Amino acid sequence: MRPRKLLLSLLIATATLPALATPPAPQATASLSTPAPSTIPVDEATVAKATADIDALAQAIIGRGVPGVAVAVVHGDRTRLARGYGRTGGANGERIDDRTVFRIASLSKGFAGTLAGLLVEDGALRWDMPLDQQLPTFQLADAAGSTRLTVRDALAHRMGLKYHTFDRDLEGNTPYPLLAARLNQAPLLCAPGECFGYQNVAFSLIGDVVFAVTGDFYTRQVELRLFAPLGMEDTTFGRDGLEGSARWARPHVRAGRGWTPVRPRENYYRVPPAAGINASIHDMAIWAKAQLGHHPEVLSTAMLDDLHAPLVRTPDQLSGSPWRRTRLRNAHYGTGWRVFDYDGEPLVYHAGAVQGYRGMIGLLPRRDVGIVVLWNSESALPSGLMPTFLDRVLGKPDGEWVDLVNGR
């Protein structure tokens, strides 16, 4: 059993604090007192059958009018599926393949946490380093409380801010530096460091911290430390990076009963740590394998253990989509990653959404299996591919997570 799988199982098994009322009480890291279950490898035939089912289901989704989808399945150090479906969109739309580039939105947050982990290993950064040590002007409405906030708190959305602070302003094209400077005026959900509140602007302070400790831009550090050594050749930052790709999927929005392509919006590209990355499904398969521990020359198992450890409860994730209501027993956020108890199985997860794009990544570290789904529309249909695959791999009763009759 790999050490990182052992530790992740321990943390998930013991993360059982009660749900919080508003305002939330302080939330602690899970304890390590309960023995971990043994690794349960998934046999080749099970993964092959689940992959074939997802391949067929993705094709059926395209048949329902969804513009485009790309899916990767990894098992161990092998990519079992990396395929595109549908078309890129626009007047000269091409067929989507495994090298077609999509905007991955908040799946970018896992890269931010991972870069921070590398800098911690280098000794350039500490998880408990106060943010104001590197960002002297940083302050929240609770001035005294904000001095206690650390690098880890920013990456775990544990700032005390209300959910999505200043996202509307970001969507209205207010520059990120102005929004970061106004965080001292933002209303608080709880005392700084004591509850979860999902952020894009505040999360992206990690980019400023990276510049402070390295003297280099956040985007360049990610390119040098992650994209290049992992061989993620299609992966870029920003709208120019997306539109400069050899083949890229146009975002689609609803138009009557169908879809129309639009130009990608610039707004969330202005917060690269939170939502700035574009990638092909080929490259996201590499990323999934790296997060499962199959590129130890780049990402150590000790660091992955740390990134994927549950830190703060996120009870809002237990409702919403049917698969969440049915399968999730507990939900936390780690360091740039969500960490779920998927009906007793540790699941490392993130989703992303911006105008015209959606994405999901789900990793089962104990099973050494993962899936990534990217799509260039706001359809809900492809969101059922990941839980369908997980159920097939784990031998669970089929959930009806993809409604091909009534879904859109």
Secondary structure as UniProt FT lines:
FT   HELIX           3..14
FT   HELIX           44..63
FT   TURN            64..65
FT   STRAND          68..75
FT   TURN            76..77
FT   STRAND          78..87
FT   TURN            91..92
FT   TURN            98..99
FT   STRAND          101..103
FT   HELIX           105..108
FT   HELIX           109..122
FT   TURN            127..128
FT   HELIX           131..134
FT   TURN            136..137
FT   HELIX           143..146
FT   TURN            147..148
FT   HELIX           151..155
FT   TURN            156..157
FT   TURN            163..166
FT   HELIX           167..171
FT   TURN            172..173
FT   HELIX           176..181
FT   HELIX           183..185
FT   TURN            192..193
FT   TURN            201..204
FT   HELIX           205..214
FT   HELIX           218..222
FT   HELIX           223..227
FT   HELIX           228..230
FT   TURN            233..234
FT   STRAND          236..237
FT   HELIX           238..243
FT   STRAND          252..255
FT   TURN            256..257
FT   STRAND          258..261
FT   HELIX           267..270
FT   HELIX           272..275
FT   STRAND          277..280
FT   HELIX           281..291
FT   TURN            292..293
FT   TURN            296..298
FT   HELIX           301..307
FT   STRAND          312..313
FT   HELIX           315..318
FT   HELIX           322..327
FT   STRAND          328..333
FT   STRAND          338..342
FT   TURN            343..344
FT   STRAND          345..354
FT   TURN            355..356
FT   STRAND          357..364
FT   TURN            365..368
FT   STRAND          369..375
FT   HELIX           381..384
FT   HELIX           385..394
FT   TURN            404..406
//
